[in-house]
């Protein structure tokens, strides 16, 4: 499970998401980019 931090320009706030390796990244439509694809070979628990 990865912790994903995203800054939302509309609200000027940080958003936190917890997603599994095979789940879609936040704000991605049609599941075009998964957490595992974004992470690549990094071992960091926070993205």
mmCIF file as Biopython writes it, N, C-alpha, C and O atoms, coordinates in Angstrom:
data_model
#
loop_
_atom_site.group_PDB
_atom_site.id
_atom_site.type_symbol
_atom_site.label_atom_id
_atom_site.label_alt_id
_atom_site.label_comp_id
_atom_site.label_asym_id
_atom_site.label_entity_id
_atom_site.label_seq_id
_atom_site.pdbx_PDB_ins_code
_atom_site.Cartn_x
_atom_site.Cartn_y
_atom_site.Cartn_z
_atom_site.occupancy
_atom_site.B_iso_or_equiv
_atom_site.auth_seq_id
_atom_site.auth_asym_id
_atom_site.pdbx_PDB_model_num
ATOM 1   N N  . UNK A ? 1  ? 0.847  -1.168 0.000   1.0 0.0 1  A 1 
ATOM 2   C CA . UNK A ? 1  ? 0.000  0.000  0.000   1.0 0.0 1  A 1 
ATOM 3   C C  . UNK A ? 1  ? 0.894  1.233  0.000   1.0 0.0 1  A 1 
ATOM 4   O O  . UNK A ? 1  ? 1.816  1.340  0.808   1.0 0.0 1  A 1 
ATOM 5   N N  . UNK A ? 2  ? 0.617  2.153  -0.902  1.0 0.0 2  A 1 
ATOM 6   C CA . UNK A ? 2  ? 1.408  3.371  -1.038  1.0 0.0 2  A 1 
ATOM 7   C C  . UNK A ? 2  ? 0.634  4.570  -0.512  1.0 0.0 2  A 1 
ATOM 8   O O  . UNK A ? 2  ? -0.586 4.651  -0.661  1.0 0.0 2  A 1 
ATOM 9   N N  . UNK A ? 3  ? 1.343  5.483  0.094   1.0 0.0 3  A 1 
ATOM 10  C CA . UNK A ? 3  ? 0.767  6.757  0.527   1.0 0.0 3  A 1 
ATOM 11  C C  . UNK A ? 3  ? 1.112  7.770  -0.551  1.0 0.0 3  A 1 
ATOM 12  O O  . UNK A ? 3  ? 2.286  7.984  -0.855  1.0 0.0 3  A 1 
ATOM 13  N N  . UNK A ? 4  ? 0.092  8.394  -1.130  1.0 0.0 4  A 1 
ATOM 14  C CA . UNK A ? 4  ? 0.289  9.322  -2.231  1.0 0.0 4  A 1 
ATOM 15  C C  . UNK A ? 4  ? -0.136 10.716 -1.790  1.0 0.0 4  A 1 
ATOM 16  O O  . UNK A ? 4  ? -1.264 10.910 -1.335  1.0 0.0 4  A 1 
ATOM 17  N N  . UNK A ? 5  ? 0.757  11.677 -1.921  1.0 0.0 5  A 1 
ATOM 18  C CA . UNK A ? 5  ? 0.475  13.061 -1.568  1.0 0.0 5  A 1 
ATOM 19  C C  . UNK A ? 5  ? 0.329  13.869 -2.854  1.0 0.0 5  A 1 
ATOM 20  O O  . UNK A ? 5  ? 1.200  13.837 -3.722  1.0 0.0 5  A 1 
ATOM 21  N N  . UNK A ? 6  ? -0.786 14.596 -2.965  1.0 0.0 6  A 1 
ATOM 22  C CA . UNK A ? 6  ? -1.065 15.398 -4.160  1.0 0.0 6  A 1 
ATOM 23  C C  . UNK A ? 6  ? -1.491 16.784 -3.706  1.0 0.0 6  A 1 
ATOM 24  O O  . UNK A ? 6  ? -2.312 16.917 -2.798  1.0 0.0 6  A 1 
ATOM 25  N N  . UNK A ? 7  ? -0.935 17.824 -4.336  1.0 0.0 7  A 1 
ATOM 26  C CA . UNK A ? 7  ? -1.370 19.188 -4.046  1.0 0.0 7  A 1 
ATOM 27  C C  . UNK A ? 7  ? -2.493 19.544 -5.004  1.0 0.0 7  A 1 
ATOM 28  O O  . UNK A ? 7  ? -2.335 19.431 -6.220  1.0 0.0 7  A 1 
ATOM 29  N N  . UNK A ? 8  ? -3.632 19.975 -4.463  1.0 0.0 8  A 1 
ATOM 30  C CA . UNK A ? 8  ? -4.793 20.368 -5.259  1.0 0.0 8  A 1 
ATOM 31  C C  . UNK A ? 8  ? -4.771 21.888 -5.409  1.0 0.0 8  A 1 
ATOM 32  O O  . UNK A ? 8  ? -4.966 22.615 -4.435  1.0 0.0 8  A 1 
ATOM 33  N N  . UNK A ? 9  ? -4.533 22.364 -6.629  1.0 0.0 9  A 1 
ATOM 34  C CA . UNK A ? 9  ? -4.459 23.805 -6.889  1.0 0.0 9  A 1 
ATOM 35  C C  . UNK A ? 9  ? -5.803 24.498 -6.670  1.0 0.0 9  A 1 
ATOM 36  O O  . UNK A ? 9  ? -5.838 25.672 -6.299  1.0 0.0 9  A 1 
ATOM 37  N N  . UNK A ? 10 ? -6.898 23.792 -6.891  1.0 0.0 10 A 1 
ATOM 38  C CA . UNK A ? 10 ? -8.224 24.402 -6.739  1.0 0.0 10 A 1 
ATOM 39  C C  . UNK A ? 10 ? -8.530 24.753 -5.288  1.0 0.0 10 A 1 
ATOM 40  O O  . UNK A ? 10 ? -9.146 25.783 -5.012  1.0 0.0 10 A 1 
ATOM 41  N N  . UNK A ? 11 ? -8.101 23.901 -4.362  1.0 0.0 11 A 1 
ATOM 42  C CA . UNK A ? 11 ? -8.397 24.124 -2.945  1.0 0.0 11 A 1 
ATOM 43  C C  . UNK A ? 11 ? -7.185 24.618 -2.155  1.0 0.0 11 A 1 
ATOM 44  O O  . UNK A ? 11 ? -7.310 24.967 -0.981  1.0 0.0 11 A 1 
ATOM 45  N N  . UNK A ? 12 ? -6.011 24.648 -2.795  1.0 0.0 12 A 1 
ATOM 46  C CA . UNK A ? 12 ? -4.753 25.024 -2.136  1.0 0.0 12 A 1 
ATOM 47  C C  . UNK A ? 12 ? -4.464 24.150 -0.917  1.0 0.0 12 A 1 
ATOM 48  O O  . UNK A ? 12 ? -4.005 24.642 0.114   1.0 0.0 12 A 1 
ATOM 49  N N  . UNK A ? 13 ? -4.732 22.871 -1.041  1.0 0.0 13 A 1 
ATOM 50  C CA . UNK A ? 13 ? -4.489 21.921 0.054   1.0 0.0 13 A 1 
ATOM 51  C C  . UNK A ? 13 ? -3.816 20.657 -0.461  1.0 0.0 13 A 1 
ATOM 52  O O  . UNK A ? 13 ? -3.922 20.299 -1.634  1.0 0.0 13 A 1 
ATOM 53  N N  . UNK A ? 14 ? -3.119 19.992 0.459   1.0 0.0 14 A 1 
ATOM 54  C CA . UNK A ? 14 ? -2.543 18.683 0.158   1.0 0.0 14 A 1 
ATOM 55  C C  . UNK A ? 14 ? -3.620 17.629 0.376   1.0 0.0 14 A 1 
ATOM 56  O O  . UNK A ? 14 ? -4.395 17.707 1.330   1.0 0.0 14 A 1 
ATOM 57  N N  . UNK A ? 15 ? -3.663 16.643 -0.517  1.0 0.0 15 A 1 
ATOM 58  C CA . UNK A ? 15 ? -4.582 15.522 -0.388  1.0 0.0 15 A 1 
ATOM 59  C C  . UNK A ? 15 ? -3.763 14.254 -0.208  1.0 0.0 15 A 1 
ATOM 60  O O  . UNK A ? 15 ? -2.722 14.090 -0.843  1.0 0.0 15 A 1 
ATOM 61  N N  . UNK A ? 16 ? -4.225 13.362 0.650   1.0 0.0 16 A 1 
ATOM 62  C CA . UNK A ? 16 ? -3.533 12.104 0.916   1.0 0.0 16 A 1 
ATOM 63  C C  . UNK A ? 16 ? -4.404 10.943 0.463   1.0 0.0 16 A 1 
ATOM 64  O O  . UNK A ? 16 ? -5.586 10.870 0.797   1.0 0.0 16 A 1 
ATOM 65  N N  . UNK A ? 17 ? -3.809 10.042 -0.299  1.0 0.0 17 A 1 
ATOM 66  C CA . UNK A ? 17 ? -4.505 8.859  -0.783  1.0 0.0 17 A 1 
ATOM 67  C C  . UNK A ? 17 ? -3.676 7.634  -0.406  1.0 0.0 17 A 1 
ATOM 68  O O  . UNK A ? 17 ? -2.446 7.694  -0.386  1.0 0.0 17 A 1 
ATOM 69  N N  . UNK A ? 18 ? -4.339 6.541  -0.111  1.0 0.0 18 A 1 
ATOM 70  C CA . UNK A ? 18 ? -3.680 5.262  0.151   1.0 0.0 18 A 1 
ATOM 71  C C  . UNK A ? 18 ? -4.167 4.290  -0.917  1.0 0.0 18 A 1 
ATOM 72  O O  . UNK A ? 18 ? -5.358 3.989  -0.995  1.0 0.0 18 A 1 
ATOM 73  N N  . UNK A ? 19 ? -3.247 3.805  -1.736  1.0 0.0 19 A 1 
ATOM 74  C CA . UNK A ? 19 ? -3.617 2.939  -2.849  1.0 0.0 19 A 1 
ATOM 75  C C  . UNK A ? 19 ? -2.691 1.736  -2.930  1.0 0.0 19 A 1 
ATOM 76  O O  . UNK A ? 19 ? -1.519 1.811  -2.562  1.0 0.0 19 A 1 
ATOM 77  N N  . UNK A ? 20 ? -3.238 0.618  -3.421  1.0 0.0 20 A 1 
ATOM 78  C CA . UNK A ? 20 ? -2.459 -0.582 -3.671  1.0 0.0 20 A 1 
ATOM 79  C C  . UNK A ? 20 ? -1.697 -0.461 -4.986  1.0 0.0 20 A 1 
ATOM 80  O O  . UNK A ? 20 ? -1.969 0.436  -5.784  1.0 0.0 20 A 1 
ATOM 81  N N  . UNK A ? 21 ? -0.748 -1.355 -5.210  1.0 0.0 21 A 1 
ATOM 82  C CA . UNK A ? 21 ? 0.105  -1.308 -6.400  1.0 0.0 21 A 1 
ATOM 83  C C  . UNK A ? 21 ? -0.676 -1.389 -7.714  1.0 0.0 21 A 1 
ATOM 84  O O  . UNK A ? 21 ? -0.267 -0.787 -8.706  1.0 0.0 21 A 1 
ATOM 85  N N  . UNK A ? 22 ? -1.784 -2.116 -7.736  1.0 0.0 22 A 1 
ATOM 86  C CA . UNK A ? 22 ? -2.533 -2.316 -8.973  1.0 0.0 22 A 1 
ATOM 87  C C  . UNK A ? 22 ? -3.709 -1.358 -9.122  1.0 0.0 22 A 1 
ATOM 88  O O  . UNK A ? 22 ? -4.483 -1.483 -10.071 1.0 0.0 22 A 1 
ATOM 89  N N  . UNK A ? 23 ? -3.857 -0.413 -8.213  1.0 0.0 23 A 1 
ATOM 90  C CA . UNK A ? 23 ? -4.940 0.560  -8.303  1.0 0.0 23 A 1 
ATOM 91  C C  . UNK A ? 23 ? -4.487 1.776  -9.110  1.0 0.0 23 A 1 
ATOM 92  O O  . UNK A ? 23 ? -3.291 2.029  -9.247  1.0 0.0 23 A 1 
ATOM 93  N N  . UNK A ? 24 ? -5.446 2.518  -9.638  1.0 0.0 24 A 1 
ATOM 94  C CA . UNK A ? 24 ? -5.144 3.701  -10.446 1.0 0.0 24 A 1 
ATOM 95  C C  . UNK A ? 24 ? -4.657 4.843  -9.559  1.0 0.0 24 A 1 
ATOM 96  O O  . UNK A ? 24 ? -5.058 4.973  -8.402  1.0 0.0 24 A 1 
ATOM 97  N N  . UNK A ? 25 ? -3.787 5.661  -10.131 1.0 0.0 25 A 1 
ATOM 98  C CA . UNK A ? 25 ? -3.330 6.863  -9.441  1.0 0.0 25 A 1 
ATOM 99  C C  . UNK A ? 25 ? -4.496 7.847  -9.326  1.0 0.0 25 A 1 
ATOM 100 O O  . UNK A ? 25 ? -5.407 7.822  -10.154 1.0 0.0 25 A 1 
ATOM 101 N N  . UNK A ? 26 ? -4.477 8.711  -8.311  1.0 0.0 26 A 1 
ATOM 102 C CA . UNK A ? 26 ? -5.524 9.725  -8.189  1.0 0.0 26 A 1 
ATOM 103 C C  . UNK A ? 26 ? -5.539 10.643 -9.417  1.0 0.0 26 A 1 
ATOM 104 O O  . UNK A ? 26 ? -4.494 10.942 -9.993  1.0 0.0 26 A 1 
ATOM 105 N N  . UNK A ? 27 ? -6.718 11.075 -9.798  1.0 0.0 27 A 1 
ATOM 106 C CA . UNK A ? 27 ? -6.935 11.998 -10.913 1.0 0.0 27 A 1 
ATOM 107 C C  . UNK A ? 27 ? -6.624 11.391 -12.276 1.0 0.0 27 A 1 
ATOM 108 O O  . UNK A ? 27 ? -6.533 12.131 -13.256 1.0 0.0 27 A 1 
ATOM 109 N N  . UNK A ? 28 ? -6.459 10.082 -12.375 1.0 0.0 28 A 1 
ATOM 110 C CA . UNK A ? 28 ? -6.208 9.421  -13.650 1.0 0.0 28 A 1 
ATOM 111 C C  . UNK A ? 28 ? -7.518 8.818  -14.141 1.0 0.0 28 A 1 
ATOM 112 O O  . UNK A ? 28 ? -8.211 8.133  -13.388 1.0 0.0 28 A 1 
ATOM 113 N N  . UNK A ? 29 ? -7.856 9.072  -15.405 1.0 0.0 29 A 1 
ATOM 114 C CA . UNK A ? 29 ? -9.086 8.525  -15.961 1.0 0.0 29 A 1 
ATOM 115 C C  . UNK A ? 29 ? -8.811 7.216  -16.691 1.0 0.0 29 A 1 
ATOM 116 O O  . UNK A ? 29 ? -7.726 7.013  -17.237 1.0 0.0 29 A 1 
ATOM 117 N N  . UNK A ? 30 ? -9.780 6.352  -16.695 1.0 0.0 30 A 1 
ATOM 118 C CA . UNK A ? 30 ? -9.722 5.059  -17.402 1.0 0.0 30 A 1 
ATOM 119 C C  . UNK A ? 30 ? -8.559 4.181  -16.984 1.0 0.0 30 A 1 
ATOM 120 O O  . UNK A ? 30 ? -8.095 3.350  -17.765 1.0 0.0 30 A 1 
ATOM 121 N N  . UNK A ? 31 ? -8.076 4.358  -15.743 1.0 0.0 31 A 1 
ATOM 122 C CA . UNK A ? 31 ? -7.020 3.488  -15.205 1.0 0.0 31 A 1 
ATOM 123 C C  . UNK A ? 31 ? -5.799 3.415  -16.103 1.0 0.0 31 A 1 
ATOM 124 O O  . UNK A ? 31 ? -5.242 2.335  -16.301 1.0 0.0 31 A 1 
ATOM 125 N N  . UNK A ? 32 ? -5.375 4.547  -16.649 1.0 0.0 32 A 1 
ATOM 126 C CA . UNK A ? 32 ? -4.256 4.562  -17.592 1.0 0.0 32 A 1 
ATOM 127 C C  . UNK A ? 32 ? -2.893 4.534  -16.919 1.0 0.0 32 A 1 
ATOM 128 O O  . UNK A ? 32 ? -1.889 4.267  -17.579 1.0 0.0 32 A 1 
ATOM 129 N N  . UNK A ? 33 ? -2.836 4.807  -15.606 1.0 0.0 33 A 1 
ATOM 130 C CA . UNK A ? 33 ? -1.558 4.774  -14.884 1.0 0.0 33 A 1 
ATOM 131 C C  . UNK A ? 33 ? -1.802 4.202  -13.494 1.0 0.0 33 A 1 
ATOM 132 O O  . UNK A ? 33 ? -2.537 4.783  -12.696 1.0 0.0 33 A 1 
ATOM 133 N N  . UNK A ? 34 ? -1.189 3.069  -13.211 1.0 0.0 34 A 1 
ATOM 134 C CA . UNK A ? 34 ? -1.342 2.457  -11.901 1.0 0.0 34 A 1 
ATOM 135 C C  . UNK A ? 34 ? -0.255 2.958  -10.958 1.0 0.0 34 A 1 
ATOM 136 O O  . UNK A ? 34 ? 0.730  3.559  -11.387 1.0 0.0 34 A 1 
ATOM 137 N N  . UNK A ? 35 ? -0.446 2.704  -9.684  1.0 0.0 35 A 1 
ATOM 138 C CA . UNK A ? 35 ? 0.539  3.097  -8.672  1.0 0.0 35 A 1 
ATOM 139 C C  . UNK A ? 35 ? 1.872  2.403  -8.948  1.0 0.0 35 A 1 
ATOM 140 O O  . UNK A ? 35 ? 2.926  3.031  -8.849  1.0 0.0 35 A 1 
ATOM 141 N N  . UNK A ? 36 ? 1.838  1.129  -9.290  1.0 0.0 36 A 1 
ATOM 142 C CA . UNK A ? 36 ? 3.065  0.383  -9.571  1.0 0.0 36 A 1 
ATOM 143 C C  . UNK A ? 36 ? 3.825  0.940  -10.762 1.0 0.0 36 A 1 
ATOM 144 O O  . UNK A ? 36 ? 5.055  0.993  -10.742 1.0 0.0 36 A 1 
ATOM 145 N N  . UNK A ? 37 ? 3.107  1.356  -11.802 1.0 0.0 37 A 1 
ATOM 146 C CA . UNK A ? 37 ? 3.759  1.947  -12.972 1.0 0.0 37 A 1 
ATOM 147 C C  . UNK A ? 37 ? 4.390  3.291  -12.613 1.0 0.0 37 A 1 
ATOM 148 O O  . UNK A ? 37 ? 5.490  3.605  -13.069 1.0 0.0 37 A 1 
ATOM 149 N N  . UNK A ? 38 ? 3.698  4.079  -11.800 1.0 0.0 38 A 1 
ATOM 150 C CA . UNK A ? 38 ? 4.229  5.375  -11.387 1.0 0.0 38 A 1 
ATOM 151 C C  . UNK A ? 38 ? 5.448  5.213  -10.495 1.0 0.0 38 A 1 
ATOM 152 O O  . UNK A ? 38 ? 6.423  5.952  -10.626 1.0 0.0 38 A 1 
ATOM 153 N N  . UNK A ? 39 ? 5.390  4.236  -9.581  1.0 0.0 39 A 1 
ATOM 154 C CA . UNK A ? 39 ? 6.485  4.013  -8.632  1.0 0.0 39 A 1 
ATOM 155 C C  . UNK A ? 39 ? 7.740  3.510  -9.325  1.0 0.0 39 A 1 
ATOM 156 O O  . UNK A ? 39 ? 8.847  3.906  -8.961  1.0 0.0 39 A 1 
ATOM 157 N N  . UNK A ? 40 ? 7.584  2.651  -10.309 1.0 0.0 40 A 1 
ATOM 158 C CA . UNK A ? 40 ? 8.745  2.094  -10.998 1.0 0.0 40 A 1 
ATOM 159 C C  . UNK A ? 40 ? 9.571  1.223  -10.063 1.0 0.0 40 A 1 
ATOM 160 O O  . UNK A ? 40 ? 9.018  0.355  -9.388  1.0 0.0 40 A 1 
ATOM 161 N N  . UNK A ? 41 ? 10.862 1.431  -10.010 1.0 0.0 41 A 1 
ATOM 162 C CA . UNK A ? 41 ? 11.733 0.611  -9.175  1.0 0.0 41 A 1 
ATOM 163 C C  . UNK A ? 41 ? 11.974 1.221  -7.798  1.0 0.0 41 A 1 
ATOM 164 O O  . UNK A ? 41 ? 12.757 0.686  -7.014  1.0 0.0 41 A 1 
ATOM 165 N N  . UNK A ? 42 ? 11.311 2.331  -7.498  1.0 0.0 42 A 1 
ATOM 166 C CA . UNK A ? 42 ? 11.474 2.973  -6.209  1.0 0.0 42 A 1 
ATOM 167 C C  . UNK A ? 42 ? 10.864 2.117  -5.100  1.0 0.0 42 A 1 
ATOM 168 O O  . UNK A ? 42 ? 9.817  1.500  -5.297  1.0 0.0 42 A 1 
ATOM 169 N N  . UNK A ? 43 ? 11.495 2.079  -3.970  1.0 0.0 43 A 1 
ATOM 170 C CA . UNK A ? 43 ? 10.993 1.326  -2.834  1.0 0.0 43 A 1 
ATOM 171 C C  . UNK A ? 43 ? 10.332 2.214  -1.779  1.0 0.0 43 A 1 
ATOM 172 O O  . UNK A ? 43 ? 9.962  1.745  -0.702  1.0 0.0 43 A 1 
ATOM 173 N N  . UNK A ? 44 ? 10.191 3.491  -2.098  1.0 0.0 44 A 1 
ATOM 174 C CA . UNK A ? 44 ? 9.632  4.442  -1.140  1.0 0.0 44 A 1 
ATOM 175 C C  . UNK A ? 44 ? 8.152  4.160  -0.876  1.0 0.0 44 A 1 
ATOM 176 O O  . UNK A ? 44 ? 7.401  3.904  -1.817  1.0 0.0 44 A 1 
ATOM 177 N N  . UNK A ? 45 ? 7.725  4.201  0.377   1.0 0.0 45 A 1 
ATOM 178 C CA . UNK A ? 45 ? 6.309  3.992  0.690   1.0 0.0 45 A 1 
ATOM 179 C C  . UNK A ? 45 ? 5.468  5.236  0.437   1.0 0.0 45 A 1 
ATOM 180 O O  . UNK A ? 45 ? 4.239  5.157  0.429   1.0 0.0 45 A 1 
ATOM 181 N N  . UNK A ? 46 ? 6.114  6.391  0.229   1.0 0.0 46 A 1 
ATOM 182 C CA . UNK A ? 46 ? 5.396  7.644  -0.014  1.0 0.0 46 A 1 
ATOM 183 C C  . UNK A ? 46 ? 5.722  8.147  -1.401  1.0 0.0 46 A 1 
ATOM 184 O O  . UNK A ? 46 ? 6.889  8.246  -1.780  1.0 0.0 46 A 1 
ATOM 185 N N  . UNK A ? 47 ? 4.681  8.467  -2.160  1.0 0.0 47 A 1 
ATOM 186 C CA . UNK A ? 47 ? 4.853  8.961  -3.525  1.0 0.0 47 A 1 
ATOM 187 C C  . UNK A ? 47 ? 4.301  10.358 -3.642  1.0 0.0 47 A 1 
ATOM 188 O O  . UNK A ? 47 ? 4.351  10.953 -4.718  1.0 0.0 47 A 1 
#
